[in-house]
């Protein structure tokens, strides 16, 4: 039986990116990682960007914008998130 409170693994590339982010930021099961690929229509914005948001168990929210599609995100990009403003 599946529990309502058991977090399922996200399949595919988004799941891999979430795993890299969780590992490199040393997140716990109580923290939530969101990964979204978005098209940008604003001038000067890359046509596609990937937004990574971490919702911490402590209520803190951190968001990073990577100016590349989800398919181009690598483990090194996840490792570099903490250094970004």
Residue pairs with C-beta under 8 A, 6 or more apart in sequence:
7 29
9 15
10 18
10 35
13 70
13 71
13 73
14 35
14 70
17 35
17 50
17 52
17 70
17 73
17 78
18 33
18 35
20 75
20 77
20 78
20 79
21 27
21 33
21 35
21 52
21 54
21 78
21 81
22 31
22 33
23 78
24 75
24 78
24 79
24 81
24 82
25 54
25 81
25 82
27 33
27 54
27 56
28 57
30 57
31 54
31 55
31 56
31 57
32 54
32 55
33 52
33 53
33 54
33 55
34 51
34 52
34 53
34 54
34 55
35 50
35 51
35 52
35 70
36 50
36 51
36 53
37 48
37 49
37 50
37 51
37 69
37 70
38 48
38 49
38 50
38 51
39 47
39 48
40 46
40 47
40 48
40 49
46 67
46 68
48 68
48 69
49 65
49 66
49 67
49 68
50 65
50 66
50 68
50 69
50 70
50 73
51 63
51 64
51 65
51 66
52 63
52 64
52 66
52 78
52 81
53 61
53 62
53 63
53 64
54 61
54 62
54 63
55 61
56 62
64 81
64 84
66 73
66 77
68 77
